Amino acid sequence: ADVRAITQQPVLAALRRMKNPDTAPLVVESSPHSLAAEEIRRLRTNLQFVDVAIEGRHSFVITSSMPSEGKTLTAVNLAIAMAQGGSRVLLVDADLRHPSVANTMGLEGSVGLTTILLGRASVNDVAQRWGDTTLHVLPAGEIPPNPSELLGSTAMKVLFEEFLRGYDFVLVDSPPILPVIDPVLINRLVGGMFLWWRA
C-alpha cells in the first residue's frame, strides 16, 4: 500500500524474508518446494512479462533503497530461477563498492567485471558457470577507487552490449540507490530497474 501510494509502477512480487540467509541463501536450490522459492519463481514470470513490454532489451538492474535490504539474495535466487526456466542468464555483480555475489554463491571473486574493464581478461575468461546450469556469474573483481566513473564509461557500455548479444537475460546487482549514483548509471544500459524494498 505504501508503494502504490507513491508510484504507478507495478509491484512485481512480495517476497518473504528467508529463514537462514547466512547459511542457506540459495533457497531456490536448497528448498525448491518452499513458499520462498515459489515467490522467486513468480517474480521470474512477472519480469518476463515486463520484458516483453520493453521490446526485448532483456536486462534488469536490481537495487534497493538502502544497504542490507536483501537485493543481492534476490538477484542471486532470481538468476538461478531464470536459468532453471531454460534461459541463458548472466548475473553481473556491479556493486563495485561492497560486492557480495561471489561470497553469497561461494565463488572466487578476485577477478571479474573490473578485470574486463581494465582490458586484462574477456567475459569468457572470468564469467563462472554455475554448476551444469545455463547461468554464468560475473563477480565484481578488484574494488576500484572510481566505481561511478567505471560504470559510466564507454568501456562499460561496449561491454554491456556484448553481454546482451551473448545471453538471453542479463541481471545486474548494484549498490543501493540512495547513497550513490551507480544504479542510475547502470540503468542507462539495461531495459529496466527492479527496486527491492523491505517493509
Salt bridges, closest charged atoms under 4 A:
GLU38 OE1 - ARG41 NH2 3.09
GLU39 OE2 - ARG16 NH2 2.77
ASP51 OD2 - HIS58 ND1 2.42
ASP95 OD2 - LYS71 NZ 3.70
GLU161 OE2 - ARG57 NH2 3.28
ASP173 OD1 - LYS71 NZ 3.17
ASP182 OD2 - ARG97 NE 2.88
